[in-house]
Amino acid sequence: MHDTIAASVHRTPAGWRLPGIANLHSHAFQRAMAGLAERQTDPADSFWTWRETMYRMAERFDPETLHAVACQLYVEMLEAGYTTVCEFHYLHHAPDGRPYADAAAMSDALVAAARETGIRLTLLPVLYMTGGFDGRALGERQRRFGHDVDGYLRLFHDLHARQDAGLRVGCALHSLRAVPPEAMRAVLAGLPADARVHVHIAEQVAEVEDCIAVRGARPVAWLLDNATVDARWTLVHATHLDDAEIAAVAGSGATVALCPTTEANLGDGLFPLRTWLDAGGRWGIGSDSHISVSPVEELRWLEYGQRLVTRHRNIAVRGDSPSVGETLLADVLASAAASTGFADAANDSVVLDADAPLLAGATADDVVDRWIFAGNRPLVREVQVAGRQVMRGGAHMAHDAAAAGYAAAMRTLLAD
């Protein structure tokens, strides 16, 4: 058994106890549109046409509906085995782009949802300034996302001052196409030295091509040349990397946040996992648009995608770790603190139902593989976060209340 897993997987009277998992990338509001973007709108449907559907949903939110949707989402995360979430948050203002009277109103809705449900939250307010690499102004549907540098730093420092045992605040640069170079440098210079920095990057081939056309370099190569990328950084998706970028990012200590179910749903492409592992790169997982809220499914399909491409089995292994499940779980545990800022989250735990048929006869040597690769029945029975039990008997303590609030919010969001 992988040493990291051997030290943290135990059979207890309640069931198999495993470490909680960090969800490194979330857009909470998108939980409300899961399953609502699966009708063709264009013969060439892609991420870019999906984005228009997302914008239409985004413009319907206010703090109350965001809070209700986030509560439901965070309950679902905890019930699935996520105990920390990095919330990449860009719904800052009212739909017409005007700031709320309290500029942090939408952020506060997410913080409240996390506190009520008991999940650890790394809040990542997003800097979003332009509509493309060419510096075009934000479109009408993007106006509620926007800040100038000074306004963004005011919001960041206001939120950062509120950090506590369950809340960390980092910085998110939406993407290189949405943040001009001089703004990126000014914001990075204005952050605390230990602030985590997350960025969408190299998710789409068109993004790579546009960056080359305007900035003369591939996105990841440009970022490495223009910022001090280190272990504080998380590069979200980074789907389209060349060999030089893989070596450089892996050597920097940065983490890549992979979101296999969303990347598949959007038609992004497949991350070069085997090459990344061979380079010693750090990585974790996120549920992103929440068409699935399951670390099991993210990890399973990360591996299965590689098998489909290579036509071989058991890709995510190492010489000292022949188990795919243990290798995957060990890697996401190893990257969590650097991306989230929670050094103590390794003590959070989930308990799997030892009486479930899927785990009949399980041993410490096979329980992780069986959890990830043996069926779809939810197996998490208990969850503890920061010493607080938030789930028992297979359901979160606030399961029913969150579901009722979510149903009411959806009626509002989907009203004509």
C-alpha positions, 0 to 999 in steps of 0.5 A: 500500500502507498505509504501516504494511504497506509497511514490514513486508511483505517477500519473502525467500528463505523466503517473504513475511515479515509482522509477527506478530499479537497475540491480545488475548483468550483463555480457554485452558481453553475450547480443550478444549470447542471443538465440544462445545457445539453440541447444543441444550440449550434451544429458546432456547439463547444465551450464557447456556445455553452458559455452563452447559456451559462451567462444567461443563468448567471445574470439571474442570481442575487445573494439569496439565490446564490446562498441557497444553491451553494448550501445545496452544493456544499451539502452534496460535496460533503456527502460525496467526500469533499471536505474543502472547496476552493470557490472560484467566485466571479459573480460580484455585482448586480446583473447590470454591473452596479456594485451592491451596497455591500461590495462583498454581498455575493462573497458573503453568501458563499461564506455563510453557506460554507459555515452553515454546512461545515465545509472548509472554504478557500474563497477565491474572488476573481479578477475579470477585466477584459473580454479577450486577449485583444483587450475588448471591453466586457460584454453586457452579460459579463459586466457583473464580473468586472473590477478595476485593479483598485476595486479588486484589491479592496475586495480582496483585502476586505475578505482576507481580513475575515479569515478564520479557522474555516475560511481562507481567502486567495486570489483568482485571475480569471484567465490571461484573456480576461486580465491584461498583463499590467493588471496582473502584475499590479494585483500580484504585487498587492497580495500578501506573500503567502496568498494562494493564486488560481488561474484558468489557463490553456483550457481550450485550443482557441485560447492557446491560438489567441494567446500566441497571436496576441502575446506571441507565446502559448498561455502557460509559457507566457505566464511562466515568463511573466510571473513568479509561478511557484507552489502558491499557484494552481493552474486550472485545467492546463489541458493543452500543454507542450512538453516544455510547459509540462517540465517547467510547470512541474518544476515550479511546484505549482499544482494543476487542478483537473476537472475531468467531468466538466472538461469532458462535458465541455469538450475541452480535451484530455490532460497529458496525465502520464507525462505529467506524473513522469515529470513529478507534477502536482495535481488535484481535482475539482468539480468545476461546473458540477455536472457531477459532484463526486470525487470518485467520478473525477478520479475514475474518469481521469484514469479512464480518459487516459486508458481510452487514449492509450488503449492500455490499463492502469495508467496512474501508477508509480514504481512504489505504488502499483494501485491506481486508486491509491496513487490517485488518492495520494496525489490529491492529498499531497497537493491539497494544502498548497492549493487551499491554504489549510495546513490542518485539513489532513485531519478531516475524514470520511467513513465508508460504509463497511457493510455495503456490498461493494466493499464486502470482504474489503481489506486495507490493500484494496478498499481505495481501489474498490471505492473508486472503481467498483460501481456508483452507489454512494458509500460515504456514511460519516464526515468530520471536518475540523473535529465537527461531525457534519454527516452521519448515516449517509446524510448531511445534518442539513440535507433536508433544509438545504434541499428545500432552500434549493428547490425554492431558489430554482423556482425563482431562477427558472421563472419566466 
